[in-house]
Every structure is written in C-alpha cells, then in structure tokens.
Amino acid sequence: MSTADSISSSGDRSDRPTSVLVGPGTCLPSPEIDNAALVAQL
C-alpha cells in the first residue's frame, strides 16, 4: 500500500476526495467508494 500512501502524501486526496485512486487509508465520504478503493488495491 506504499503507492496509496504516496498519493495521499502528495495531497491528491485534497484535490479529488471522491476519487478511488486515493486508495484505502484516506477518509472518504462514502463507504462504497472506500470499499471500491480496497478492491482496487487488491
């Protein structure tokens, strides 16, 4: 999950908080998006 951590460190999560690309570990407003992020990382 180093990739997801790197992206969230870049501040990309602030630019697009609803994007699944941020990956897990980021506080997303929708649990469905968070779940999709977890699947994407797998």
C-alpha positions, 0 to 999 in steps of 0.5 A, spaced: 500 500 500 506 504 499 503 507 492 496 509 496 500 512 501 504 516 496 498 519 493 495 521 499 502 524 501 502 528 495 495 531 497 491 528 491 486 526 496 485 534 497 484 535 490 479 529 488 476 526 495 471 522 491 476 519 487 478 511 488 485 512 486 486 515 493 486 508 495 484 505 502 487 509 508 484 516 506 477 518 509 472 518 504 465 520 504 462 514 502 463 507 504 462 504 497 467 508 494 472 506 500 470 499 499 471 500 491 478 503 493 480 496 497 478 492 491 482 496 487 488 495 491 487 488 491 
